[in-house]
Amino acid sequence: MIEKNNSSDGPLLKVKGLRKHFPVRRGFLQRIKGWVKAVDGVDVDIFRGRTLGLVGESGCGKSTIGRLILKLLEPNEGKILYKGRDISGMTQNEVKPLRKEMQIIFQDPFGSLNPRMTVGQSIEEGLRTLGVKNHGERKVRVSQLLEMVGIAPEAADFYPHEFSGGQRQRIGIARALSVEPSLIVCDEPVSALDVSIQSQIINLLKELQNRLGLCYLFISHDLNVVGYMSDTVAVMYLGHIMEYAAADELYDHPLHPYTLALLSAVPSPDPDHRRAQPVLMGDVPSALNPPPGCKFQGRCPLVEDRCRRKEIEVYQVSPEHQVRCWKVA
């Protein structure tokens, strides 16, 4: 799947055929009884200074993709090309020098910070990785990072429990920026925050992207947030990318029945506006034993026999739009 390229030097990150299956063990001897197909053949590209939004229901494999890209999990199959270099088969020691180029902002702004470390100590960890040995230099850089995310420099001497959720998330962003990364995985960074605070964090991320040329993989289940943040959107269901398009194209001309269902569930600010309500039948199938053919077949109003026989391929319906559905393609 190819995102529209505004860069002359190709994608910063390219994922091809990525798969991650988790073993299910049972019994006294913990023998493997099956495999949960969390990510089952994913292709995405992300270009410098741009954002790929990854959206879908809980449990569809969004966060697993983020952790695979960062090498926090090892893939079963597929390639992860970072700046043209295949990092999927690298050992932890080999990938360690790349850690400073790829960072993550976690969903939980409190659990992601060490409660026994001050804010300054948490941010300084990254500076030590960069090789900043002088304590005075680290202290100045910490102050600059805190100011960059809208926190007073004096906060460096405080502990995480002394801050609100929005402030803790700003600190998490400062910590991610401390190593001067090129790519940041935003794993539902605003879902645990109040709505009024969400907008502040989202605008901060956009401002930092424009200022520093950052590349984001933005993971969320909120289509409004994804639409605002993203240049390109991938809609995911049970480990598969169902639709992949430029953000404006996907929101203006959604094709896959699952995408239509997700968009119909988004509340409208206009009380007189009424969206058509696609009917989803049945329940989400188990990732341990998915049905043959299209994984969405049990809930799709357009299902036919062909959908049940074999896996549906991805169809290119326009230069910026792909869909995993033969019927709408």
Secondary structure as GFF3:
##gff-version 3
##sequence-region A 1 329
A	DSSP	beta_strand	13	26	.	.	.	ID=ss1
A	DSSP	beta_strand	31	46	.	.	.	ID=ss2
A	DSSP	beta_strand	51	55	.	.	.	ID=ss3
A	DSSP	alpha_helix	62	69	.	.	.	ID=ss4
A	DSSP	beta_strand	77	82	.	.	.	ID=ss5
A	DSSP	beta_strand	85	86	.	.	.	ID=ss6
A	DSSP	alpha_helix	92	95	.	.	.	ID=ss7
A	DSSP	three_ten_helix	96	101	.	.	.	ID=ss8
A	DSSP	beta_strand	102	105	.	.	.	ID=ss9
A	DSSP	alpha_helix	119	130	.	.	.	ID=ss10
A	DSSP	alpha_helix	135	148	.	.	.	ID=ss11
A	DSSP	three_ten_helix	153	157	.	.	.	ID=ss12
A	DSSP	three_ten_helix	160	162	.	.	.	ID=ss13
A	DSSP	alpha_helix	165	177	.	.	.	ID=ss14
A	DSSP	beta_strand	183	187	.	.	.	ID=ss15
A	DSSP	alpha_helix	195	212	.	.	.	ID=ss16
A	DSSP	beta_strand	215	220	.	.	.	ID=ss17
A	DSSP	alpha_helix	223	229	.	.	.	ID=ss18
A	DSSP	beta_strand	232	237	.	.	.	ID=ss19
A	DSSP	beta_strand	240	246	.	.	.	ID=ss20
A	DSSP	alpha_helix	247	252	.	.	.	ID=ss21
A	DSSP	alpha_helix	257	264	.	.	.	ID=ss22
A	DSSP	alpha_helix	305	309	.	.	.	ID=ss23
A	DSSP	beta_strand	315	318	.	.	.	ID=ss24
A	DSSP	beta_strand	321	323	.	.	.	ID=ss25
###
